């Protein structure tokens, strides 16, 4: 288990590209490393095929050339998606969705802090009213981030009415960005999606929704994506937030998830602290991933 925890794509690639020449072992090892880093079989096969074609075209046997080609290829594929957050409306309303347990509450706190660092005023709406602890947890994170919070007026209040209250207050007080937490329980997907639809309709009567961000736990990889499929199909998701993207052991999931969903990654969380959420930059990510 310890060996698994310490494995990283970067160190595996250093071993592969540190060899004297490109041979059959190079390709086998590269394929294994990409699969292990959660690129998924389809993306891995595609990348290896493209790299084989490039190596043949340039008639190179130098693993350092292969290293550069891999980095450029990953960056190029990541860059096909527009990772910019669209937050120009005032107030800009962001709905945050995702299954319970992926780090949605902490992500909202970190996102509020991220926006605050750019001088934006932020109001967080606690519309996940089905878990009593969710409101208190959210309030704690909002406080850490220096953001205001709109709580339900009573226990078990309708989530859409909390969302309405939140946007109404933002308009009255001139707050620039609204982040609304939503329920993530999966027992009744239909009910959950109806509820999200209702929140959207209520909010859109007051202000356009700028982003619907789906939070995914990078460590759960393809399984987490399968769990979140209902949100992608029915919640009008505009971008992804990947949490727990520590090291490069699961780094390939970044590319796999964008290509599988057709949705851009807009934010990545790489630690537990309030300041550990950043915007996603394909060039920087590809460089860190491949080295």
Secondary structure, 3 states (H helix, E strand, C coil): CHHHHHCCHHHHHHHHHCCCCCCHHHHHHHHHHHHHCCCCHHHHHHHHHHHHHHHHHHCCCCHHHHHHHHHHHHHHHHCCCCCCCCCCCCCEEEEEECCCCCCHHHHHHHHHHHHHHCCCCEEEEECCCCCHHHHHHHHHHHHHHCCEEECCCCCCCCHHHHHHHHHHHHHHHCCCEEEEECCCCCCCHHHHHHHHHHHHHHHHCCCCEEEEEEEEEHHHHHHHHHHCHHHHHHCCCCEEEEECCCCCCCCHHHHHHHHHHCCCEEEEECCCCCCCEEECCHHHHHHHHHC
